[in-house]
Amino acid sequence: MVKLTQQLTQFLNKKTFGHFINGAYTTPSLTNSIEVINPANEETIVSVSKGSPEDVDYAVRTAKTAFEYQSPWRKMSPDDRGKILFSIAEKLEEHKESLAQLITLENGKLIKDARSSDVGGASKTFRYYAGWTTKIEGETLDISQPQKGNKQNFAFTRREPIGVIAAIVPWNFPLSIASWKVAPALAAGCTVVLKPSEETPLSALLFAELAVEAGLPPGVLNVVTGDGATTGSALISHKDISKVTFTGSTQTGKIIGKAAMENVTGVSLELGGKSPAIVFDDAIDFDATAKGVAAGIFRNQGQVCVAGSRVYIHKNVFDKVLTDIAHVAEKMKISDGFDEAADLGPLVSRSHLEGVCAYIQKGQEEGAVLMSGGDQPFDKGCFLQPTIFSVTDNEQTIVQEEIFGPVLVAIPFTDMEDALQKANDSKMGLAATVWTKDISKAMTMVNRLQAGVVYVNSPVRSDPNLPLGGYKHSGIGRELGKTGVYAYTTLKSVNIVY
Ligand code: NAD
């Protein structure tokens, strides 16, 4: 088992945390707080304040002041802004172990994933967007407006930072998803109020501390901890927010979308998924395919927005591929996330585990055949076996609804049309994977799958330069890449008559 770093021990010794606003912690609230629980042993780690509307207002006013035209942040050259983003990336690397351990404590995930996906992913994102600060550009445009005499038009567009951004993030990748919002928003010159999930607020607080240490002016990034009903609601309805960028469930996304329209603010919604993995009978290597499909669903205990939670397998190879995937699942070591040899840690919380188990029960009630797993292996902690169902009816609840746990449903298909029809028969459209060695088949699937991201012969992975977002109920807008930074700019059109 991993030993906690001295830095992390000191951080946790605070026991109660206020919000991180204007480069410092506010006094923790004694009456209005939320306990942060370690899902591996269900013990309280520390408590954080539950942001009231007044706390939210203080954070937004601070971010608004930091965004004023003459503020140090607004006056900073793009190159200097880039240097700060680089320096945040380096800080994250320097404190990788403490941050990763903190994420494993609050989320339960495997320490190796916390190091690579969360902290490594966040530092990569900051490095990537550090390079974008100097590359944001408008266009010159030939327009047709008639002018008197010798006068002419010189028309152009400029991209300006939108303003104060409300960034609301979920618990599954607390730091990397925060970085997908904070890094491009800062690169564009915006200021941010970040609200982490009530399950995983600690890594956001330590991250904000480190960002200020890295040279980010106080007030440019503020963190308000709390729940959705009080803190999140106050943030999305604050009149001084210019854009809400949200990642989370489709249900919450709809509430946020409505609130944004009420204030006429911009909104981007990265929502749930129920992503298909489609395995043809000419897959390149069936062993690697089974491992890839298993990794696509069981990574991070299945708590991944792009998880391949429905696998469609060609009828000729259905039994073989399903058996292979089940073998991979059965060999996985379930243990505390701090166990370096673990393959599967606990789910994020008892209530989430209960929700996932309710789906397992529902699947059985509706006639799905349980092929593997389905049980909680230990008395203590929010652990669940990797679970696989075989299903024939695409309309079953466990095929249609996002479970967000280590639960895979396998369904046979007869040909490409059947696979496409079944894969696209979903409200969601976040991601898909296709497993075949036939490039024509792969490209037809790529073109016709209703999904924001399609990977061929690999589980879906994120990359800072690859936009991510959903079709249908999986969201509005794209994060990452060039699109991801332009999402925090607004376009001004100018015409100089000379
Ligand atoms: P959630 O919607 O319950 O919560 C997400 C965040 O929204 C939390 O910070 C929460 O406090 C806040 N929130 C809740 N109600 C709110 C309200 N009324 N107003 C303002 N804020 C509110 O989601 P979750 O359970 O934390 O995360 C899991 C979900 O996130 C899954 O559906 C998953 O697919 C989705 N997700 C999507 C992506 C993507 O890129 N599309 C990435 C990761 C997770």
Boltz pocket constraint, residues with backbone or C-beta under 6 A from the ligand:
constraints:
  - pocket:
      binder: B
      contacts: [[A, 168], [A, 169], [A, 170], [A, 171], [A, 172], [A, 173], [A, 177], [A, 195], [A, 196], [A, 197], [A, 198], [A, 226], [A, 227], [A, 228], [A, 229], [A, 231], [A, 232], [A, 233], [A, 236], [A, 247], [A, 248], [A, 249], [A, 250], [A, 251], [A, 252], [A, 253], [A, 255], [A, 256], [A, 269], [A, 270], [A, 271], [A, 272], [A, 273], [A, 304], [A, 305], [A, 402], [A, 404], [A, 430], [A, 468], [A, 469], [A, 470], [A, 474], [A, 475]]
      max_distance: 6.0
